[in-house]
Each structure stands twice: as C-alpha cells, then as structure tokens.
Amino acid sequence: MENSVPIRVLIVDDHSMVRKGLLAFLRNRSDLEVVAEARNGQEALELCRQLHPDVILMDLVMPVLGGVAATRQIRTSFPQVQVIALSSFSEKELIQDVLQAGAIGYLLKNVSGDELAEAIRNVHSRRPILAAEALQALVKPIAAEASLGKDLTRREKEVLALLVKGMSNPEIAVALSISRATVKVQVSSILSKLGVSRRAEAISLAMEHRLIQQ
C-alpha cells in the first residue's frame, strides 16, 4: 500500500438503518475507517471539529441542518474534508445545489459496497464521482447544448479530457508537459466557458454533451 494510514470516514444520515448498512459496507475495508456517525448536519459539523475526517458520506434531506447547508459550512470551515452526497433522489436542482455547496461526489443509496469503497478512495484523491443518474439529471437544455464547449481551445479540450479521466492538476501537468500554474489557468478557463464553478460539474457536462473524444 502506498499509504498505510486508513481514510477516515464520517457517515451522516438521519436513519439509523442506513447508517448501519453503510457501516457494514465499509467495516472490513482495511484502508477505510469509519470514525463516527451523525444524525444530521449539525452533528456532522461538531464531529468535524473533533475528529477531522477525510471523507464524509452526506445524506441530503435531514432535520436540524440539511446536507446541502452542512456541506457548504463544512467545505468553508474544513476545506480539506471531501464530501460525497449520498441520496435517494436524483433531481437536477438538488444535485446542482450540493455540488455548488462543495461536494465532490454524488451517489444514490442503491450503490454497492465495492462501488462506495472505491468512490471514497477516489474522492480522497480529489477525483470527482457522480452516479450515472446524476449525470443524466444535469443535462442542460438543447439550446445551451448546441453551443456548449464550442469556444474551448485545443489545449483546454486536452485538459478537460484528462479531468474526465480523474487526473489531478499535477498529473495533468506531467501528462501534457506543462507547468502546474498553466494547468490551473486552463482549468479556470474551462470552468468559465462551461458556466460552472466546480470540476465535477465540468466533467459531468463533458460526458453528457460529448465535448471530448473518448
């Protein structure tokens, strides 16, 4: 193993059976450690201050403080913590809200144990994860689709293609033999031209609208 320290996971859901099911999924993964469970977003915030988890599995519809608001506060106060939204719903507005709040992943609760474990590993490495249903829900109107991505430069398309593959900025810099600063500028330009604020949203648009050649 490249890193022998387990990824610290916090489970947030107001239903105890869901929490127990997720815990059972992750219990025997040697590289993952569930450090705590929370029943709502407020408890999640308090546990973040105490335990400093690496990844949070965040339900969205909860009492006291919902998942979107909790994600926004956690990402502001603890930017090193990565959030995977784990929901029963795939409505476009809900997905957009939590991605804009700072979540790096969106999965449905019918995800398998292996898929969930792999998603946690990916987001811990800053690789966005979106369920297929979430990608479909994010499809923009046809009018927007016609011109989407038309103003991307050749280099920006190359960078976008590597983003879709899950590469980080340093990995992209090596792959394209350019500086990390240049990659950062390219990524910012891509987000601006696609009208999004996060890499995960850019990736979902690129896949849905076939902006790059696979």
N, C-alpha and C positions, 0 to 999 in steps of 0.2 A: 504493500500500500504506500502511495506517495505521502499520504497524511494519515498518521495513526490516531489522531485526535478525532473522536466522533463528531458529527454535525449535530448541534444541539437544536432540538425541535420543540416548539410550543404549539399545542393543539388548542384551538379556540372554537367552541361550539356550545350552544345552549342546551343541546340534547345529550344526556349522559350516554345513551346507547351509541350515538355517533362517535363520541369521544372514545368510548371503549373499543369500538370497531377499528378506529384509526390506530389506536394504541396497539391492538392485536396485529394489525398490518405491519407495524414498524418494530415490534418488540424484539424480534430475533435478527435484526439487521445490525451487524457488528459495527458498521460505520455510521449508524444513526442512534441518537439518544434522545428520547422524549423526556424533557426536563420538568415539564409541568403541563397542567390542563387549566383552561379558563372557561368560564360560562358566558362571558360577554366581553365586549371591547374594553370596558373599564378595567376589568380584572387583567386582561391582556397587557394593558399599559403598565399596571402596577408590577406584574411579573417581569416585564421587560426591564424595568428599573432594577429589579432584584437579581435576575438570573442572566440577563444578556444572551438570549437565544440567538442562534444563527438564522433560523428559518421559522416562520410562523405559518401554520395552516389555519386560515381565517374564514370562518363562516361569515355570511354577509347579513342575514336577517336575524338579529338578536335583540333582546331587551337591553335597557340601560344605555348601551352605546353600541350602535351597529358596526358592521365590518368595514364599510367604506370610511366612516368617520374615524374609526380606530386605526385603519391603515394609514390614513393621512397624518394622524398625530404621531404614530409610531415612526413613519418614514421621516418625519420632520425632526423628531427628538432622537431617534436611533437610526440614522441613515445606513448603518452597516447591516441592519436586520432586513432580510429579504422576506417578502410576503407572497404566499400563494393563496389566492382566493379559492375556496372550496365550497361550491354551492350546488343546490338542486335546480337552479334557474339559469337560463341562457339568454335572457333578454338583453338586447343591444345596449340599452341605456345603463343597465346595472353593470355590464361588463366594462363599458366605457368609463363609468364613474370610478370603479375600483382601480382600473389601470391608470387613470388620471390621478388618483389618490396616491399612486406609487407602487401598486402590486406589480410583481414581475411575472406572475403566472396566474392562470385561471383554469381550474379543473372542475368537472362535475363530480358529484359524490358517488357516481357509479364506477369511478376509476378503480382499477385493480391494485392490489398491494404492490406488485412489481412496478407498475406504472407510477404509482405515488412515490415509491422509494427513489426511482430514477429521476422523477421531477424534482424532488428535494435536492438530490445531488447536483442537478443541472442549475437550479436557481442559486444554490450556494456558490456555484462558479460563475454567477451573473449571466446565465443563459436563460432567456425567457421561455416560458412554457404556456401554450394555450391549447385547450381542448378543441377538437375539430368543430364541435357545436358552437364554441365561442367565436372561432374564425368565421364561420358561416354567418353568424349574427352581426358581425361587424362589416358586412358588405355594404358599401355606400351606394347611393342612387346611381342609376345608369348614366345620367348626365355628368356626374362627377367622375365616373369610371372612364369615360371616353378620353378625358384629358389627364387623368391621374398619372403622374410619373413621366409625362412627355418631356418635361424640361430637365430631367436628370441627365447629367453628363455621363460619358463613358466610364470615367473613374468612379463616379457616385454609384453607378449600377454595379460595378465590380465590388465596391464596399458593401452595398446592400445585399448582394448575393452571398457574401461571407457572413454578414449579420444573420441571414436566414439559416446559414449552416451552424449558427450558435457560437461563432468566434467572438472573442473579446477584442477590444481595441489593440492591445499588444500583439495578439495573434494575427490580426489583420495587417498590422504594420509589418510584421515579418513576412507574411504571405505575399504582400504587394511591394515589399522593399521600399517602404516609405516610413516617415517618422510617425511616432505616436501623436504628435501635435497635428500633423496633417490629417491623420485618421479622425481625430476629434473634430476638426473643422469640416471634414467630409460628412461625418455623421450628423452634425448640427445642420448642415445644408440639406441633407436628405430629409430630416425631420421637418424642417421648414417647408420644403417643397411639397411634401406629402400632407402637410397640415396637421401634424400630430406632435405630441410633446414627449413621447417615450419610444424607446427602441422596440418594445413589444408590439406597440401599435403599428410601427413601420413594417415590422416583419409580417404581421397579420395582413396588412394591405398588400404587401409584395406577393404573398402567397395567394391571396384571394383574387387579385387582379392580374396575376402572372406578369409582374413588372420585370422579372428577370428570367433568364433561361435556366431551367433546372439541369 
